[in-house]
């Protein structure tokens, strides 16, 4: 009989359970595709594998034997702030494979903003034939705020579009393909020359409102802001003011300080903002991307327990 029981809560839970059952010895895998089903199956489970934002306190409360949460997401903010989750429970995340989908969303937003694609869609609905010169990404400067694995993937796509690259980072001073890397304290200088200021930095007390009124006012009037990291990295009030005053041309926002974005938020209907509902990390092949990491973590846990796990959070 399996020594450990792992509850998988995900829309692809049955697929995960089947694949993991073939690749990881010493576990019993049970699949739940709904919150209610997960709660009903959690009592005897030692391990929970799920997308962090979908893990609610009552699910944790229904799992008294829980020892390890393997999140299928990079962000685990809600788990770290969850009082019902014992400090003795190990929390690990998934990272390192989100680059392709995050990069493609960024390219979509850059093209849509610069070419004013929302107006084209409105014109289609009204059968209005309007044409205007279409700006190219080629020759434009993309400044990546945060130079982790996602930035490395995005940089390759930008270079393929013949864009110029700069970056903002306190951890790296050079990177292939980048003309210049600024320190965080120099972000206003970086913003001045950027056509697209793209926020990819992880959220922390150090990056809270890293893009504030000063940074926005330093940008070109023709420049665009894109945030695909965390909502707290951008001062949303300052962004609205910058757009209303014409300091910048527009913004593409995938993440927000409050999520889901409240229906009465002015960000929804601002004519110079494209809103996407925190989909940057999503992909139709996400389960296939995550599987190798989950397999490695489970096999490591079976051999050496929590001590060998990577992506652990200090709780």
N, C-alpha and C positions, 0 to 999 in steps of 0.2 A: 504494500500500500504506500502511496506517495507520502513523503514526510512533510511536504509543504503544500498548502493550498493557495492558489493565486486566483483572485477574482479579476476578470477583465471586463471593464465597463466602457463600451464604445459601440458605435454603429457597426464597426467591423469586428466586434468581439468574437464571433464564431470563427471568422477567418484567422484571427490571432490565435485562438485556442487550438485550432487544428494545426497551424504551422508550428507554434511553440511546442505543442505536444510531440511533434516529430523531431524537434531540434534541441530540446532541453529535458534532461532526465532528472527525476527526483521531485517532480511537481505534479499536482493535480490542477488542471485548469478548468475554471467554470466561466461561462460567458453570460453577460447581461447586456442587453441593448437599450434598456430603459432604466431610469433612476429607481423606479419602484421595484423592478426585478433585481437590481443590484442590492438594494436594501434587504430584500428577502433572502438573498444568497450570501450575505456578508458575514454572518455570525461566526462561521468556522474558518474564515480566510485569514491567512497570515500576511498576504501581500495583496495590494490593490494596484492595478494597472489601468490608468484612465487619463483622459484629458483634464488637466488641473481645473480649468474654469467650471467644469461640470461636476466636480466633487463638492458636495454640500455637507454641512455639519451633521445632518441626520444620517447620512451614509457612514461617516466616520463613527458616529455614536453606535451604529448597528454592527460595528466590527471590533468587538472587545479584544480579539486576539491579534489585531493588526500590529505588524512589526516594521513594514516597509511600504512606502508609497512610491511607485515608479510612475512619474507623470509622463504623459506622451507629448507634453509641450515643453518649451524652454522656460516660459514664465510660470512661477508657482506662488505668486504673491498672495493669492487667497489662502493657500495652505499654510504659509508661514505666519499668517495673521489669525489662523483659526484656533480659538481657545480650546476647542474640544479635542484637537489633535495633540496627543501626548508628545512631550519633548523627547521621549525615548524612541519615538517612531522615526525611522530614517526616511528622508525625502530626497529623491534624485529626479533629475529632469532629462529631457532629450534635447540635444543640440548638435550642431554640426552639419545638418542636412537641409536646412531651410533656405539656403542660398538661392537655388533656382527659382522658387516661387516668389520669394521676396524681391529678387531682381526683376522678374517679369512684371510684377505689380508696379515697381518703380518706373520701369520703361513705359508701361501703360499710362501712368500718371504724367510722366514728362511729356509724352506725345500728346495726350489729351489736353493738358493745360496749355502747352505752347501753341497747339493748332486750334484751340477753342472748340474741341469736339462736342461739348455739351450744346453749343449753339447750333452746330450742324444737325444734331438730333432733334432739336426744337424746330429747325427749318424743315426737316423731313416731315414732321407732324403737320406743319402748316403748308406743305408743298411750296416752300419759298426757296427759289433758286438764287442763292447768294454765294459769291466766290471771293476769296481774298488770298493774298500770298501766304504760302504755307512755310513756316519756319522749320529749319533743319536742326537736328541735334548735333550734326557734324560741326565741329569748331566751337561748340559751347563748352563752358566749364562746369563740371559737376563736382561739388565739394561734399565729400562724405564725412559726416560727423560721427566718428566711431569707426575703427578700423579692425574689426574682428573678422570671423570667417565669412559672414554675409557680405561684408564690404569687399572681400577678396573676390567673391563670385560676381558681385555687381560690377566691380571694376573691369573685369574681362568683357562684360556685355557693353559697358560704356566705351571701352577702347575699340571694340568691334564697330561701334557707331561713329568712330573718329572723333570722340569727345576728348577734351582735356580734363585731367583729374587732379584735384587737390584733396587734402584730408585734414581732419582735426583729431588729434589723439595725444594723450599723455604717455601712452605705452609704446608707440612706434615712432621712429624718426625718419624712416625711409621704407619704401615699398615699391616693387616693380610697377612701372607705368604711371606713377604719381610724380607730377612736376614739383610739388612742395607739400610738406606736412607741417601744419601749425599745431602749437600747443593749445590746450583748451583756453588758456588765458589770452590767446591771440585769435579767438573765434571771430571777433568783429572784423579783423583784417581779412580773414578767410572769407567772410560773408560779402565783403565789398567787391570781390572779383568773381563771385559765383553767379552763374546763370540759374543753377539749381542747387539749393542748399538742402541736402538729403540727410535726415536724422536717422541713424541706425544705432546709436549708442545705447547700451543697457541703462535702465533707470536705476538711480541711486540718489542718495542725498547730494552727491557731487554733481550729478547731471540734472537735478531738478531745475526746470526752467533754464536749461543751458541755452535755449533760444528764447531770449526775452526781448523787451522793447528796444534795448540798445542794439542787439544783434539785428533785429528786423529793420531798424532805422538805418543800419549800415548797408543793407542790401541795395542792389540796383532797383530802380522802379520797374524794370523789365524782368526782374528775377522772380523765381518761384520757390516756395518752401514745400518740402515733402517730408512728412513724418510717418515712418513705418516702424518705429521703435516702441515707445510707450507714451501715453498721453501726457504724463507729467514732465516730459522733456521739453515741452513747448508751453509757453505762457499763452493760453488761448484768448484771454482778454486782450493782451497786447497784440496778438495776431489779428483779431477783429478790428482793432483800432488801426493797425498798419494797413489793412486792406481798405478800410473806409477812407483813410487819408491818402491812399494811393502810394504808400511807401514801397509796396511790392505789387507784382502783377497778379498773383494768385497763390493758392495752396492746394496740395493734395493731402488729405488727412485720413489715415487708416486706423489711427488709435487716438483715444481721448481720455481726459482726466476722469470722466465718469462714463462707464460702459454698462449696458448699452447707452448710447448717446440719447439723452432725454428728448422727447418729441418737441419740447418747447425751446430747445437749444437753437440759437441764431445761426449756428454753424451749418445746420441742415439746409437752409434756404439762401445762404449768402451766394450772390451771383459769381463770386470769384473763388469759390471753394468747391472741390470735388470731394465728396464724402464716400468712403468705402467702410463696411462694417467689420473692421479688424479681421480681414481675410488674408493678410500678407503671408502668413505662415501656412495657409491651407493649400492643399493640392489633392487632385483626384487619385494620386498614387501615394498619399501620405503614409498609409499603413505599410506599403512596401518600403518606403524610405526609413521608417522607424524600426522595422523588424530586426535588421542586423544589430542595432544598438541594444534592443530589448533582449535578444538572444545572448549577446555578450554579457549583459548585466546579470541575467538569470544564471548563466553558467558560472560566472564569477562568484555570485552569492552562494551557489551550491557548494563551491569549493572552499571559499574563505570567509563567507559571511559578509556583513556590511563593511568590514574594514577594506575590502578590495574594490568596492564600488567607486566609480567616478561620477562626477556631476552631483556630489552630495552637498547639501546645504548645512551650514553651521547653525544649529538651532539652540 
